[in-house]
Amino acid sequence: MKIKKITILLIISLVFTTGCGNKNYLQENKKIIINEETGQSLQNNILCKPTDKVLYEKYEKYNDQLKTKLEDLPECSNFKPNNVKYAGLWESIFVKPLAYLILELGKLVKNFGVSVMLVGCLIRLILMPFSKKTVDQSENMKKASPEIQKIEKKYANKTDSDSMMRKSQETMLVYKKYKINPVSGCLIAFIQLPLFFAFLQAINRVPAIFEDNLFGMKLGMTPGVGIKNGNYLYIILILLTILTTYLSFKNSMKQTGTNSEMERQMKLSLIFMIIIISLASFSLPTAIALYWVVTNAFIVIQNFIFKKINQRKIEKRG
């Protein structure tokens, strides 16, 4: 069930990032406007002015579609959360403060690509207590798994209400014994989902990020366009995206106590996710790919450390 939820969340994320919804994009003849140089889909709710001449002229051409006119937008170097007209809880709490953080940190480190990666790590650090709780819950679930499976077998052919009630009560007693809270396992997903969307929106709506470069790659360029232009560093970026995603999800799956049928479903889900991400990685901007690689790598290392800590605790008890 957990893997299905992760898969659904991933698909929703990819829908948001690849522009399947077009109400927030510049359009001509009902088609989303693409920056031919980078392959980037241009949003109509940008937070600050582009400084790149070609990009500026592109937005100027469609100025009537912008939700805040180009002349009313601040320079990206002067952007503050309160100097753009976009309102609403989502904008005020998540998107604009996150965009401001990326821009300000970018000024300090002199590169917005590095800033994107650092802010991604900062988000994972903030979420670390919740991640630790999720890992602990998974470890406890592994310990409880044999008893849970016995209960499942015991009531396998019983569908009457009394049996279902006893099954539920016995299951809850096992959860209590191993200090398992089924709700807390989903907590990290509910917390990080709005942050993830806000991060993507912040990147998509700040032209200064797309105008910058890192490791010879333009942050607004999609790997598909980069490879087409002869920059094969983008192949490495795609491979890193796929590899870190695989390691991250595989590591998470190992942390749950499951039966053989569940393991089979998990493997199928993992394959499905890798295929989806592999296809999407060609059309996502480099800035987003860098965020994805760094945060997934952070999760892999973080879970490895948590696992070692739990093993040492068990050894000390033994």
Secondary structure, DSSP 4 states (H G I P E B T S, - for coil): -HHHHHHHHHHHHHHHHTT-S-TTB-EETTEE-EETTTTEEPBS--SSB--SHHHHHHHHHTGGG-SS-GGGSPBGGG--TTSS---SHHIIIIIHHHHHHHHHHHHHHT-HHHHHHHHHHHHHHHTHHHHHHHHHHHHHHHHHHHHHHHHHHHTTT--SHHHHHHHHHHHHHHHHHTT--TTGGGHHHHHHHHHHHHHHHHHHT-HHHHH-EETTEETTS-HHHHHHTT-THHHHHHHHHHHHHHHHHHHHHHTS---HHHHHHHHHHHHHHHHHHHHHTTTS-HHHHHHHHHHHHHHHHHHHHHHHHHHHHHHHH-
